[in-house]
């Protein structure tokens, strides 16, 4: 398996972790901000917007004052830097040529010459004569006419030039429309910022995996020691649909629901663990009865549950990462002492699991034990899975230290078989 994959894609966008609740809180805030921007900021900023969007006086596309000379021929337009043209309204309204989004007009000059003009109709002015209009300030520009204009090439007096009466004009919004647009823009940016913050905070609080830089997931192992110890409870981590599996050092991300379930049910009701002291006491009881001995029953079952409990305790923040590593190493070294391979450990774990089911009166003990055995065999068959990590990996409890060779390989190649 050579392609790069995410370890787990569950809830990477946070939709299963109170995303909808956050949206219900965010919507009123978006509405309030939109109204604030529209009715308070809009009038304040509109003057600046209007000033920036308005063409400079005397530029092409602006209204032509009485002092602007009227051009009656191409010779006049070539001679003058800027000019205006007096024409009939029918020409402006109907004698048009469309090229893409641009609309051009065919103008008949008093000289009898036909030219093409691009006109800012917002700057056209009425004259004292009905139906006759003063066009905006224009300039005579060279161009390469579009194909739609070339249809009239033989009729045009100068097809390689046109009258630019539009310039750099940009339609200016009314104050009301500007306020609405500003409110919508503010709402969009608030929404984007809220989503980004929700993602960043959610990842930092372990609620879900990063959607993009997934190797930065804080619940992934930081070194080969943590990777090896996470492998010891990989069977359990793949036994329940609510869990996300190996190589997360906790088996799952810390959504509020999972943290509450671990704290109240898994640790509290099932193990009578309610704080750090009682948790470590239980873990030590599970490990110490097998340390230095080879005659105790089901050591794999007890020791794998010890590392599993440590992962749970870390997720609910009963212990910190340094203490997790120290306790991982303590239990892991007992496992390496008692067993010579992953197969030996798994066999002892599965035997202990079935014995525990039978002891607690479970009617389908053999069937459930067979189910977990199948999980082990599936994970074992994966060349980059939890049991590809060497059994004799050196376990060190140096905070944040240790080898990372196996971890790099796994993060580069491993894919959760359930994806």
N, C-alpha and C positions, 0 to 999 in steps of 0.2 A: 504494500500500500504506500504509494509514493506521493500522493496528493496531500495538500494541507487542508485540515478540517478543523472546525470548532470542536471543542470537547463536548459541549452540550449547547443546543440551540433553544432550550426551554426558557421562555420568559425573558429573552434577551432585550425585548423592548419594554418590559415592565408592565404589560397589560394584565398580568395576573397578580400584580402586587399593588393594589389600591390605586391603579392608574385612573380608573373611572371615578373613584372618590375624589381624586385630585382635580379631575376635570369639572366635577360639580362645584367645587370651590373656586376653580379658575374662571368659569363662565361669568359669574357676577362681577368679578374683578375686571375681566375683559370689557364688559359692558360699561362699567364705571369709568375705566380709563378711556374708552372710546368717546364717551360723552364729555369727559374732561378735556380731551384733546380737541374735540369738535367745537365746544362752546366757550372754552376758556383760552386754550393755547391758539386755536384757529385765528381769532381776531387779532391776537398779538403778532403772530407770525405772518399773517397774510400780506401785510405791507412789505415785508422783506421779500416774500415770494413774488409779489407783483412787480417789485422793482427789478429783481433779477430776471424775470421772464419777459419784461417789456423791452422792445428794441430801442436802441439809441435814437434820439431825435435826428431826423434827416437820413436815416439808413433806409436801404431798400426794403419795401414792405410796409413802411409807416405812412401815415396820412400826409398827403401833399398839401402844403400851405399855399397861400396866394403868391408867395415869393418864388415858388418852384416853377421853372420854365416849362412850357408845354411843347412837346416834340410833335411835329407834324410829318416827319419823314425819317428814313434811316440815317440820312446825312445829319439831321438834327441830333439824333441819339448818339451817333458816333462823335459828334462835336461836344456834347454836354456830358459832364460827369454823372449828374442825376437829372431826372426830368419826370414829367407826368404826361398822361395822355387823356384827352377828353373823348369819350365814346358813348354810344347809345347802350341803354340797359339790356336790350335784346341780345347784343353780342356777349355781354358778360354772363347772361343767364343760359343761353342756348348754344352759342357757337363754340363748342368745347371739343377737346381731344383728350381721352383718358389713356394714361400709360402707367399701369400698376396702380399705386395709390395716388399718383399725381394727376391733377387735372390742369390742362393747358387750354388757352383760348386763342382763337384766331382773330387778329385785329386788323381791320382795314384802316390804314392811315389816310389822312387827308391827301397825301401825295399819290394815293392809289396803290401803294405798296401793301403787300400782305405779310404779316409777321406773326410769330408765335410768342405768347406771353404766359408767364406763370404769375398769377395774381393772388394777393392776400385780400380776399373779399371782405374781411372785417374792416379794412382800411379804405374801402371805396366810399366816396362822398357824393351826395346829391348836389346838383348845380341849380341855379335859378330856373333853368329850362327843364320842363317836365320830361322825364325819360332819358335825360342826358346826365352822365356821371363823370366825376373826376377820379381817375384811377390812382392807386398809391404811388409813392416815389419808386422809380425804376432805374435800372442800369442796363446797358447793352452788353451782353456777355457772349463769349464764344462757347460752343458746346458740341458734343457729338449727339445729334438728335436720336431719340428712340425710334424703333421701327414704326410705331403708330404715327409719328410725325412725318417720317420719310414718305408716307403715302402722298403727302401734299408738297413734296420737294419741288416739283416743277412749278407749283403755284407760288411758292414762297419767294420773296425777293432776296432773302439771305438765309438759307436753311442752316448754315453753320453758326448762326447766332440766334439768340432769343432775348426777349425782354424779361428781365428778372424783377418782378414786383412783389416778390414773396420774401426773399432774403432769408434771414435766420429766424423768421417768425415762429413762435411756438404758441399754440392756443392757450390763452390764459383762463384759468378756472374762475368762476365767480367765488365770492367769499364763502357762500353757503356750500358750494361744491368742494371748495378747498378744505373746509372744516370736516366734511364727511370723509374725504380722502385721507386727511391727517388722522382722524379717529380710527379708520380701518388700518392704516399703516401702523399706528401705535399698538393696536390689538394684535396684529400679526407678529410684531417684534416681541411683544410681551409673551405671546404663546410660544414662540421659538425659544426665548430665553428660559421660560418655565420648563419646557420639555428638556432642554439641555441640562438645566440644574437638576431636574428630577432624575435624569439619567446618571449624572455625575454623583449626586448624593446617594442614589440607590445602589450604585456599584460600591461606593465607599462604605456603605452600611451593610454590604454583603447581601442585599435583597435580590439581586439578579446579576447575571454575567454581563460584561461589556458587549455591546453589539458589534463593535469594530475591532478594537485592540483587545481581543479576547485573552491573549496571553498575560495581560495585566490584571486578570481576575485575582483579587486578593485571597480567594479561597483555594487557588491552585497551589500545589507544592512549590516551595522555594528552593529545594535542593533534593538530592537523591535520597536522603534520610526520610524526609517527609513523604516522598513518592513511594518508597518501600513500605512505610508504615500505613499509608493509605491503601496499599495493595492487600494488607492483612484483613481488612474488612470490606474488600471489594464485593464479595458474594452478597453480604447484607445490603451494600449500597445499590445493588442491582436487583434486589428482591422485591422492591415495592415501587409502584408506579409514581408515588409522590416524591421519590428520591431521584436524583440526577446521576448518581453513580460515580465511579472512579474517573479521574484521579483527584477529585475535590477532597480536601482533607477533612471535610465535614459530611460528604456524601450528598449534600444539597445546599442550595443557597438559603439565606436567612430571611425569607419573607416573614411578615408578622405571624402568619398562620403557622408556618413551620417552627418558628421559634417558640410560639405558645404551645404547640403540640409537643415539642421536645421537652420543654421545661415542665409542663403540667403532667403530660401522660407518660412519655418515654422515660424521662428521668425521675419525675416526682412519683407517679403512681406505680410504675413498674419496678423502679429501683430504689425508691425512697431517698433519692438524691435531690436536695433542695438548695445546696450551696457548695462552694468550693471544698470546704472541709469534708462534708459527707461524700462528695463525689470522689475526691482523691482517696479517701479511706476505702471506698468500694473498689476502686481500681487497684489499689495496693493489695487488697484481700484477694482479688482475682489473680494477681501476678505472683505474690509471695508464696502461695501454697504450691506453686509449681517450680519456683526458682531453686536450682541446684538439685532437683529430684527427677527421677525417671519412672516413678511408680504411681504417679497420681492419675486418676481417670480423666479423660477428655480435656487435656490441657489446651488443645487447639480451640475448643469451644470457649473456654474461659479467657484465654489470652487475646483472641480476636475480638471478643466482646469488650475487653479492657481498652483496646485501642479505639474501638467503635464508640465507647462511652466518652473517651477523651475528645473525639471529634465533636460529639454532641455538646459536651461541656464548653468547648471553644466557641461553638456556634451561638450558644446562649450567653456567652461572655462570662462564664464562671471562672475561666482561666484565660491567661493571655497567650500570645504565640510562643514566647520563650518557655513558659511552663508546659505548653502543649508539646514542644520539642523534647524537653527533658523527660517528660513522662512517656512520650512515644518511644524514645531510646531505651528507657528502663524496661518497658514491656517488650519491645522488639528484641532486645538482647536475650531475654528469657526464651522467646520464640526460637531464635537462632540456636540457642543452647539445646532446646528440647527436640528440634526437628532438623532434618538435613536437606529438606526441599519444600517447595510449595505444595507438592502432592501430599507429602506426609502431613503437613499442617492442615491442608484442606480435608483430608480423610478424617483426622481427629476432630476437626470442627464439625463436619457433617455427622459423624457418629454422636458427638455431644448434642447436636441440634435435635437429632431424632430421639435420643434418650430424654432430652428435656421435654419434647412434645409428649412422649409417652408418659412421663412422670406427671405432667400437668393434666393428663386425661384427654389429650387430643385424639379424636377417633381416626384421623387420616394422617397420622405421624409419618408413616412410610412414604405416602404420596407427597407430602410437603417436603420431606427430606430429599426425595428424588428430584423435585423441582429445583431445589437449591444446588443439587449435584449437577443438573443440566446447565445451570448458570455458570458454575465453576468450569465445566468442560467447554462451554462456549467462550468464556473469557480466556481460558488457557490456550484455545486454538488461535487466538488473535496474536500474530507475531509482534505486535506493538502494544499488547494489552498489559494488564497488571502483573501477569505472571511471566512476562518477558524480562522484568527487572531481575537481575541476578539475586539469588537467594542470599549469598554471602556478601551483599552490599555492606560496606562499612558504615556503621551507624554512629554519628557524632551529634552531640547536643550543643555545638557552638551556635549561638544565636545568629541566624541569618547566614551561616557559613556552610561548609561542607562541599562535596563534589556536586556537579550539576550535569555531568555527561549524559546519564540516563534520562534525566528530566528534559534536557534539550531534545533528545531523540524522540521522546514521547510527545512533547508539545509540537514537534514538527510533523509527526506522522500519524499519531493515534486518532481514531475516529470512534466515537461512541457507537457500538454495534446496533443500538436501538434507533439511530437516526436514519 
